Amino acid sequence: MKAKSANEYRAMKARRGDIERALASPSDDIRLFFLYGPDRAGSEGLATKLYTAMGDEAERIDLAGSDLKTDPALLADEAASISLFGEKRYIRIDPAGDEIFAAVQALDEAEQAGNPAIAIAGGLRGTNKLVKFALASKSIMAFASYLPEGRDADRMVIEAAQQAGVQVSPDVARRLASACGGDRAILASEIAKFANYLDAAPDRPRPLDHDALDALSAASEDGDMARLADLVLSGDVVALDHELVRLKSEGLEGVPLIRALLRRLQLLSRLRADVERGGSPQAAVEKAGRAIFWKEKAGVTQQVAKWRADTLAVATQRALAAERALKSSGGAGILSANEELFAIARKARSLR
């Protein structure tokens, strides 16, 4: 049977298998791989397939969205450029957002390209003009990565653990997936920590049980990050101020704090969905079982009762924006991220 070309896959709208195959064997038909969606770590994981396919000797051109905003022709120029010594070339655009729209249009309309480009964008909506343009173009392959949930999240944990030599049962996998909020980057960090603790490796697998998870996970008894999330989402602004000072003295600030808050927000969003279907906050928390550390259940129950789905969505978007700003070279930095924590805490204080 004749293999499908990249454009044939494109016409069907890319599925995960389509994008993986296209990235592993880039074709001249595809000028830009546009990876977006709330699961940035998932997009990054896909992007590595292109880097591997191009090889270590390939020249990588790194562009930011701000570069293309000021010079929309730059992307098409780089895509058509030939390396001085004849090496393969490819282009990475990160961060990428609406500011690259004109540059993407220019690349799509250019007479020739040659060097593949890949853009890493965030959680853009399907109605976004850049997303709509990418999905309509035959020279662009777009794929949205979403945070895995349910069985997909459990399977992600089990597979990641196996690669590190850590054996997990389905109930441990479910608990760890919930604690990490489906974030692959956080999961990878947690798995590495467990593997080190257990002295596990692919050639010497070790089981991970609930006792080890209690001792080392982000939701453990001594979890500073869980305390931080409690202070923010309960609205205790004064205690939050003291906690941020204490955490800074221990070298904890910025991205780890925002990610801790995001884990709790994602947990609350799932629990709140049960409440808005008619359940009680207490029943939703009990249903989650071991996914919530027993000492945190009272606080989580109060937060589920306090925060509605719409306010959780807004808080999540603000926290994600703060994380992106921290990762951006031109971001406002730690002080801005802390101010977002206080803004969310003030909102929590106003909720009844």
SVG drawing of the C-alpha trace seen along z (x, -y; Angstrom):
<svg xmlns="http://www.w3.org/2000/svg" viewBox="-27 -46 59 52">
<polyline fill="none" stroke="black" stroke-width="0.4" points="0.0,0.0 1.3,-3.4 2.5,-5.5 0.7,-8.7 2.6,-12.0 2.8,-14.7 0.2,-16.7 -2.2,-13.8 -1.8,-13.5 -2.3,-17.3 -5.5,-17.2 -6.9,-14.8 -5.8,-17.0 -2.7,-15.7 -3.1,-13.0 -0.3,-12.2 1.0,-9.4 1.0,-11.7 3.0,-14.4 5.5,-11.9 6.1,-10.3 6.4,-13.7 8.9,-15.1 11.0,-11.9 11.3,-12.2 10.8,-15.8 9.6,-16.4 10.0,-19.4 6.1,-19.5 6.0,-20.8 7.7,-24.2 6.6,-24.7 5.6,-22.3 3.4,-24.3 3.1,-22.7 0.7,-24.3 -1.6,-23.4 -1.5,-23.6 0.9,-20.6 4.1,-22.4 6.2,-19.5 4.3,-17.3 5.2,-19.8 8.8,-19.8 8.9,-16.1 7.6,-16.0 10.1,-18.7 13.0,-16.4 12.0,-14.0 12.8,-16.7 16.1,-17.5 17.1,-13.9 16.1,-13.5 18.2,-16.5 21.2,-15.1 23.8,-16.6 25.7,-18.2 22.8,-20.2 22.8,-24.0 19.9,-25.2 18.7,-28.7 16.9,-29.9 14.4,-32.7 12.0,-34.3 8.6,-35.6 9.8,-39.1 12.4,-38.7 9.8,-37.9 7.4,-40.6 10.0,-43.2 11.2,-41.5 8.4,-39.3 10.5,-38.4 13.3,-36.8 11.6,-33.4 11.2,-32.9 14.7,-34.2 16.2,-31.7 14.1,-28.9 15.5,-29.5 19.1,-30.1 21.9,-27.7 24.5,-26.8 28.0,-28.1 29.5,-24.6 26.5,-22.7 25.2,-21.3 21.5,-20.7 19.7,-23.7 16.5,-24.0 14.7,-26.8 13.3,-26.8 10.8,-29.5 10.3,-29.8 8.3,-31.4 5.8,-31.7 2.4,-33.5 0.3,-35.9 3.4,-38.1 4.7,-35.5 1.5,-35.6 2.9,-37.8 6.1,-35.8 4.2,-32.5 2.1,-34.0 5.3,-35.1 6.8,-31.6 3.6,-30.0 3.6,-32.3 7.4,-32.2 8.4,-30.7 10.8,-28.3 11.9,-27.3 14.1,-24.2 14.9,-24.3 12.2,-23.1 11.0,-25.3 9.3,-24.4 7.3,-26.7 6.6,-26.0 3.4,-27.9 1.3,-27.7 -2.3,-27.1 -3.8,-29.0 -7.5,-28.5 -8.8,-26.8 -10.4,-30.2 -7.0,-31.9 -6.1,-33.4 -2.6,-31.8 -4.0,-28.4 -6.7,-28.7 -4.2,-29.8 -1.8,-26.9 -4.6,-24.3 -5.8,-25.6 -2.3,-25.7 -1.0,-22.7 2.6,-23.7 2.1,-23.7 1.5,-20.8 -0.2,-21.8 -0.7,-19.7 -2.1,-20.5 -0.8,-18.7 -3.1,-18.4 -2.4,-17.4 -3.2,-13.7 -6.1,-12.7 -7.5,-9.5 -6.1,-6.3 -3.8,-8.3 -2.2,-10.0 -1.8,-6.7 -0.2,-5.1 2.2,-8.1 3.4,-7.6 3.9,-3.9 5.8,-4.3 8.0,-7.1 8.7,-5.1 9.6,-1.9 12.2,-3.8 13.9,-4.8 13.6,-1.3 10.8,-2.3 7.9,0.2 4.6,-1.4 1.2,0.2 -1.9,-1.3 -3.0,-3.0 0.5,-4.5 0.5,-5.7 -2.9,-7.3 -1.8,-9.1 1.5,-10.4 -0.3,-11.5 -2.7,-13.6 0.1,-15.1 2.0,-16.1 -1.2,-17.5 -0.4,-15.7 2.7,-17.8 5.4,-15.7 8.3,-17.9 7.2,-17.7 6.7,-14.0 10.2,-13.5 11.7,-15.4 9.7,-13.3 10.5,-10.0 14.2,-10.9 14.0,-11.6 12.2,-8.3 14.8,-6.4 17.6,-7.9 15.9,-7.2 15.3,-3.6 18.6,-3.1 16.6,-2.0 17.8,-1.8 16.5,0.0 18.9,2.9 17.9,3.1 14.1,2.2 12.7,1.3 9.1,1.1 7.7,-2.3 5.0,-2.0 2.8,-4.5 5.3,-4.8 8.1,-6.0 5.6,-8.3 4.6,-9.8 8.3,-10.4 9.3,-12.1 6.4,-13.3 5.4,-16.9 2.3,-16.1 4.3,-14.7 3.9,-15.8 6.8,-18.1 5.8,-19.5 6.7,-23.2 5.0,-23.5 1.7,-22.1 1.8,-24.6 2.4,-27.4 -0.6,-26.4 -2.7,-26.3 -1.8,-29.8 -2.4,-31.2 -5.8,-29.5 -7.1,-30.1 -6.3,-33.8 -3.9,-34.1 -1.9,-37.0 0.1,-37.8 1.3,-34.2 2.0,-34.0 4.4,-36.9 6.3,-35.2 6.3,-31.9 7.8,-33.4 10.6,-35.0 11.3,-31.7 11.3,-29.7 13.6,-32.2 16.1,-31.8 16.1,-28.1 16.7,-28.7 13.1,-28.1 11.5,-30.8 10.1,-31.3 9.0,-28.4 8.8,-25.7 6.4,-27.8 4.2,-28.6 4.2,-24.9 3.2,-23.9 0.2,-26.3 -0.7,-24.9 -0.7,-21.4 -3.2,-22.4 -5.3,-24.4 -5.5,-21.4 -6.5,-19.2 -9.2,-21.6 -10.5,-22.0 -11.1,-18.2 -12.7,-18.1 -14.9,-21.1 -16.2,-19.5 -17.7,-16.7 -19.2,-19.4 -20.8,-21.2 -22.4,-18.0 -24.2,-17.9 -21.7,-16.3 -20.4,-17.8 -16.9,-19.1 -16.3,-16.4 -17.5,-13.6 -15.3,-14.8 -12.2,-14.9 -12.9,-11.4 -13.4,-10.1 -9.9,-11.2 -8.5,-8.8 -4.8,-8.6 -4.3,-11.3 -4.6,-13.8 -2.3,-13.5 -4.5,-12.9 -3.2,-16.0 -4.2,-18.2 -7.8,-16.9 -9.4,-19.5 -7.7,-22.4 -8.5,-21.0 -12.1,-20.5 -12.4,-24.2 -10.8,-25.3 -13.1,-23.2 -16.1,-24.7 -14.7,-28.3 -13.4,-28.2 -15.8,-27.9 -14.8,-26.4 -14.7,-29.8 -12.5,-31.4 -10.2,-28.4 -9.9,-28.8 -8.9,-32.4 -6.4,-31.7 -4.9,-28.8 -4.4,-31.1 -2.7,-33.8 -0.4,-31.2 0.5,-29.8 1.2,-33.3 3.5,-33.9 5.4,-30.7 5.8,-31.7 7.1,-35.1 9.6,-33.6 10.9,-31.4 11.1,-34.2 14.4,-36.1 12.5,-39.3 10.1,-38.3 9.4,-40.5 11.1,-38.0 10.6,-36.7 8.9,-39.8 6.2,-39.7 5.6,-36.0 5.3,-36.7 2.8,-39.4 0.7,-37.0 0.7,-34.7 -0.6,-37.6 -3.2,-38.6 -4.6,-35.0 -4.5,-35.0 -6.4,-38.3 -9.0,-36.8 -9.3,-33.8 -9.8,-36.1 -12.8,-37.8 -14.5,-34.5 -17.3,-33.2"/>
</svg>
